[in-house]
Amino acid sequence: PLQRRVPKRGFHNHFRVEYQIVNVKDLERFPADAGVDVDGLREAGLINKKGMPVKLLGSGEINRALKIEVHSCTKKARELVEKAGGEIRIIGS
């Protein structure tokens, strides 16, 4: 059969978690002291897939305090948000 004759290449990790990416600079559209969660990000158009977890990356700057709930975040994103007076809560997927 052709399937056995064609060489197999690479490796695909079936346990890899795919995240929807949101940058810190994208959170500037929310008002100060607002609670930002997955539903709020979806309504704002920053994410679009319902079942995928959300990860916050530290690209950009933020100058307002926000209460953010995401599935994962980077160290730099946490530092930037906490420096602005906000807080990040990690939720389970």
Salt bridges, closest charged atoms under 4 A:
GLU18 OE2 - ARG16 NH1 3.23
GLU28 OE1 - ARG64 NH2 3.25
ASP39 OD1 - ARG42 NH1 3.17
GLU69 OE2 - ARG89 NH1 2.75
GLU82 OE2 - ARG78 NH1 3.75
